[in-house]
């Protein structure tokens, strides 16, 4: 069983999270695109999955991030700041 984290709760991320949670036996967690995300909390309750913290994110086997280019401004350093710890992970 793989540990899968889905970052974001938009249409695409929500679809990934829903499919993984309902159609696989993998351990699925949700991570909002920002701290305290109410949409991430709502989706995690709806799908009965965990909200992922930094420790879980770094321990994940697979991390999914699906954002339109406009939603990821150049000053967003989220993944760049974590580039080294995520180097051996599948980040899609």
TORPA-244656 format. One line per 2 residues: their letters; for each residue x, y, z of N, C-alpha, C, O. Coordinates in Angstrom, 2 decimals. Layout:
residues N
A> X,Y,Z,X,Y,Z,X,Y,Z,X,Y,Z ~ ...
END
This chain:
residues 92
XX> 0.85,-1.17,0.00,0.00,0.00,0.00,0.89,1.24,0.00,1.84,1.34,0.79 ~ 0.59,2.17,-0.88,1.35,3.42,-1.00,0.69,4.53,-0.18,-0.52,4.52,0.03
XX> 1.52,5.48,0.26,1.02,6.69,0.93,0.93,7.77,-0.13,1.94,8.19,-0.68 ~ -0.30,8.22,-0.41,-0.54,9.22,-1.44,-1.05,10.50,-0.80,-1.99,10.47,-0.01
XX> -0.43,11.62,-1.14,-0.87,12.94,-0.67,-1.33,13.72,-1.89,-0.64,13.77,-2.91 ~ -2.50,14.32,-1.80,-3.01,15.21,-2.84,-2.99,16.62,-2.28,-3.65,16.91,-1.28
XX> -2.22,17.50,-2.93,-2.15,18.89,-2.48,-3.12,19.72,-3.30,-3.02,19.77,-4.53 ~ -4.05,20.35,-2.61,-5.06,21.18,-3.27,-6.41,20.50,-3.29,-6.52,19.28,-3.17
XX> -7.45,21.30,-3.42,-8.81,20.75,-3.38,-9.67,21.29,-4.51,-10.90,21.28,-4.42 ~ -9.04,21.77,-5.57,-9.79,22.25,-6.72,-10.40,21.09,-7.49,-10.43,19.96,-7.02
XX> -10.88,21.39,-8.68,-11.55,20.35,-9.49,-10.64,19.16,-9.77,-11.03,18.02,-9.56 ~ -9.43,19.43,-10.22,-8.53,18.35,-10.58,-8.02,17.61,-9.34,-8.07,16.39,-9.29
XX> -7.55,18.35,-8.35,-7.06,17.72,-7.12,-8.17,16.95,-6.42,-7.96,15.83,-5.95 ~ -9.36,17.54,-6.36,-10.50,16.87,-5.74,-10.86,15.58,-6.45,-11.22,14.59,-5.81
XX> -10.76,15.60,-7.77,-11.05,14.39,-8.55,-10.02,13.30,-8.27,-10.37,12.13,-8.10 ~ -8.72,13.69,-8.22,-7.68,12.72,-7.88,-7.92,12.13,-6.49,-7.91,10.92,-6.31
XX> -8.14,13.00,-5.52,-8.34,12.54,-4.14,-9.54,11.62,-4.03,-9.47,10.58,-3.37 ~ -10.63,11.98,-4.68,-11.85,11.16,-4.64,-11.59,9.79,-5.26,-11.97,8.77,-4.69
XX> -10.96,9.77,-6.42,-10.69,8.50,-7.09,-9.77,7.61,-6.25,-10.03,6.42,-6.10 ~ -8.69,8.18,-5.71,-7.77,7.39,-4.89,-8.45,6.87,-3.63,-8.27,5.71,-3.26
XX> -9.23,7.72,-2.97,-9.87,7.33,-1.71,-10.94,6.27,-1.92,-11.09,5.36,-1.09 ~ -11.69,6.38,-3.00,-12.82,5.47,-3.21,-12.49,4.23,-4.03,-13.19,3.22,-3.93
XX> -11.45,4.30,-4.82,-11.19,3.20,-5.75,-9.90,2.44,-5.53,-9.59,1.52,-6.27 ~ -9.13,2.83,-4.51,-7.88,2.12,-4.24,-7.79,1.77,-2.75,-8.59,2.22,-1.94
XX> -6.82,0.96,-2.43,-6.59,0.61,-1.03,-5.42,1.39,-0.44,-4.96,1.09,0.66 ~ -4.94,2.40,-1.18,-3.81,3.20,-0.71,-4.22,4.14,0.42,-5.40,4.49,0.55
XX> -3.25,4.53,1.22,-3.48,5.49,2.30,-3.45,6.89,1.68,-2.38,7.37,1.29 ~ -4.60,7.53,1.59,-4.72,8.83,0.93,-4.88,9.92,1.98,-5.63,9.77,2.94
XX> -4.16,11.02,1.78,-4.29,12.20,2.64,-4.44,13.43,1.76,-4.03,13.44,0.60 ~ -5.04,14.47,2.34,-5.27,15.73,1.64,-4.41,16.80,2.29,-4.19,16.80,3.50
XX> -3.92,17.71,1.47,-3.16,18.86,1.96,-3.69,20.08,1.23,-3.71,20.11,0.00 ~ -4.12,21.08,1.97,-4.58,22.31,1.34,-3.42,23.05,0.73,-2.26,22.82,1.08
XX> -3.72,23.94,-0.19,-2.66,24.72,-0.82,-2.12,25.79,0.12,-1.09,26.41,-0.16 ~ -2.81,26.02,1.23,-2.32,26.95,2.27,-2.76,26.44,3.64,-3.72,25.67,3.75
XX> -2.05,26.86,4.67,-2.35,26.40,6.04,-3.77,26.79,6.45,-4.24,27.88,6.14 ~ -4.43,25.89,7.12,-5.78,26.16,7.62,-6.84,26.15,6.54,-7.89,26.77,6.72
XX> -6.60,25.49,5.45,-7.54,25.45,4.33,-8.87,24.81,4.74,-8.90,23.63,5.11 ~ -9.94,25.58,4.68,-11.25,25.04,5.05,-11.75,24.06,3.99,-12.48,23.12,4.31
XX> -11.37,24.26,2.73,-11.80,23.32,1.69,-11.10,21.97,1.84,-11.69,20.93,1.56 ~ -9.85,21.98,2.29,-9.14,20.72,2.53,-9.77,19.98,3.70,-9.95,18.77,3.65
XX> -10.12,20.72,4.74,-10.78,20.10,5.90,-12.11,19.49,5.50,-12.45,18.38,5.92 ~ -12.87,20.20,4.68,-14.18,19.69,4.24,-14.03,18.45,3.37,-14.77,17.48,3.55
XX> -13.08,18.47,2.43,-12.88,17.31,1.56,-12.37,16.12,2.35,-12.76,14.98,2.07 ~ -11.51,16.35,3.33,-11.01,15.22,4.12,-12.14,14.57,4.91,-12.18,13.35,5.06
XX> -13.06,15.38,5.42,-14.23,14.81,6.12,-15.13,14.06,5.15,-15.61,12.97,5.46 ~ -15.36,14.64,3.98,-16.23,14.01,2.98,-15.68,12.66,2.54,-16.44,11.70,2.37
XX> -14.38,12.57,2.35,-13.76,11.33,1.87,-13.27,10.44,3.00,-12.84,9.31,2.75 ~ -13.35,10.92,4.23,-12.87,10.19,5.40,-11.38,9.85,5.26,-10.97,8.70,5.44
XX> -10.59,10.88,4.92,-9.14,10.74,4.82,-8.49,11.77,5.73,-9.15,12.71,6.18 ~ -7.21,11.60,5.99,-6.48,12.50,6.89,-6.08,13.79,6.19,-5.93,13.85,4.97
XX> -5.92,14.84,7.00,-5.26,16.06,6.55,-3.77,15.85,6.77,-3.35,15.53,7.88 ~ -2.98,16.01,5.73,-1.54,15.75,5.83,-0.79,16.94,6.41,-1.07,18.09,6.06
XX> 0.15,16.65,7.30,1.04,17.70,7.81,2.38,17.57,7.08,2.55,16.71,6.22 ~ 3.34,18.43,7.42,4.64,18.42,6.74,5.34,17.07,6.86,5.93,16.59,5.89
XX> 5.27,16.46,8.03,5.93,15.17,8.24,5.35,14.10,7.32,6.09,13.33,6.71 ~ 4.02,14.06,7.22,3.38,13.09,6.33,3.69,13.37,4.87,3.89,12.46,4.07
XX> 3.75,14.65,4.52,4.06,15.03,3.14,5.44,14.49,2.75,5.60,13.93,1.67 ~ 6.42,14.67,3.62,7.77,14.22,3.31,7.91,12.70,3.33,8.84,12.15,2.74
XX> 7.01,12.01,4.01,7.05,10.55,4.08,6.21,9.88,2.98,6.21,8.66,2.87 ~ 5.50,10.67,2.18,4.62,10.11,1.16,5.40,9.42,0.05,6.52,9.81,-0.27
XX> 4.78,8.40,-0.51,5.36,7.72,-1.67,5.06,8.50,-2.95,5.90,8.58,-3.85 ~ 3.87,9.08,-3.02,3.43,9.82,-4.20,2.75,11.10,-3.74,1.93,11.08,-2.82
XX> 3.09,12.22,-4.38,2.47,13.52,-4.10,1.88,14.06,-5.40,2.59,14.19,-6.39 ~ 0.59,14.36,-5.39,-0.07,14.94,-6.55,-0.35,16.41,-6.30,-0.88,16.79,-5.26
XX> 0.02,17.23,-7.28,-0.28,18.65,-7.25,-0.78,19.01,-8.64,-0.06,18.82,-9.62 ~ -1.99,19.51,-8.74,-2.54,19.92,-10.03,-3.05,21.34,-9.89,-4.08,21.58,-9.27
XX> -2.32,22.27,-10.48,-2.74,23.67,-10.40,-2.62,24.32,-11.78,-1.70,24.00,-12.53 ~ -3.54,25.22,-12.10,-3.38,25.97,-13.34,-2.22,26.95,-13.17,-1.93,27.36,-12.05
XX> -1.55,27.32,-14.24,-0.40,28.22,-14.13,-0.71,29.51,-13.37,0.15,30.00,-12.64 ~ -1.88,30.06,-13.53,-2.23,31.31,-12.86,-2.30,31.15,-11.34,-2.16,32.13,-10.61
XX> -2.50,29.94,-10.86,-2.63,29.70,-9.42,-1.27,29.50,-8.75,-1.21,29.38,-7.53 ~ -0.22,29.46,-9.52,1.11,29.23,-8.97,2.04,30.38,-9.34,2.84,30.27,-10.27
XX> 1.93,31.50,-8.60,2.78,32.65,-8.92,4.25,32.36,-8.67,4.59,31.47,-7.89 ~ 5.13,33.12,-9.33,6.58,32.88,-9.19,7.07,32.96,-7.75,8.04,32.29,-7.39
XX> 6.42,33.76,-6.92,6.88,33.89,-5.53,6.47,32.70,-4.66,6.86,32.64,-3.49 ~ 5.69,31.77,-5.21,5.30,30.59,-4.45,6.50,29.65,-4.34,6.89,29.03,-5.33
XX> 7.07,29.55,-3.17,8.27,28.75,-2.97,7.99,27.42,-2.30,8.91,26.76,-1.83 ~ 6.73,27.02,-2.23,6.36,25.82,-1.49,7.19,24.61,-1.91,7.88,24.00,-1.09
XX> 7.13,24.26,-3.19,7.87,23.08,-3.64,9.36,23.35,-3.75,10.17,22.46,-3.47 ~ 9.75,24.56,-4.15,11.16,24.87,-4.29,11.87,24.77,-2.95,12.99,24.27,-2.88
XX> 11.22,25.23,-1.86,11.82,25.15,-0.53,11.96,23.71,-0.06,12.79,23.42,0.81 ~ 11.17,22.82,-0.60,11.19,21.42,-0.19,11.80,20.53,-1.26,11.62,19.31,-1.22
XX> 12.50,21.11,-2.20,13.03,20.37,-3.34,13.92,19.22,-2.91,13.75,18.10,-3.39 ~ 14.87,19.45,-2.02,15.80,18.39,-1.62,15.08,17.24,-0.93,15.31,16.09,-1.32
XX> 14.22,17.47,0.08,13.56,16.34,0.74,12.62,15.58,-0.19,12.38,14.39,0.02 ~ 12.09,16.25,-1.22,11.17,15.57,-2.14,11.89,14.94,-3.33,11.24,14.36,-4.20
XX> 13.20,15.05,-3.38,13.96,14.61,-4.55,13.75,13.14,-4.90,13.75,12.78,-6.07 ~ 13.59,12.29,-3.91,13.44,10.85,-4.18,11.98,10.43,-4.23,11.69,9.23,-4.22
XX> 11.06,11.37,-4.28,9.63,11.08,-4.29,9.08,11.31,-5.69,9.65,12.06,-6.49 ~ 7.97,10.68,-5.99,7.25,10.96,-7.22,6.37,12.17,-6.97,5.42,12.09,-6.20
XX> 6.68,13.27,-7.60,5.88,14.49,-7.45,5.28,14.79,-8.81,5.99,15.13,-9.74 ~ 3.97,14.65,-8.92,3.28,14.84,-10.20,2.44,16.08,-10.15,1.78,16.42,-11.13
END
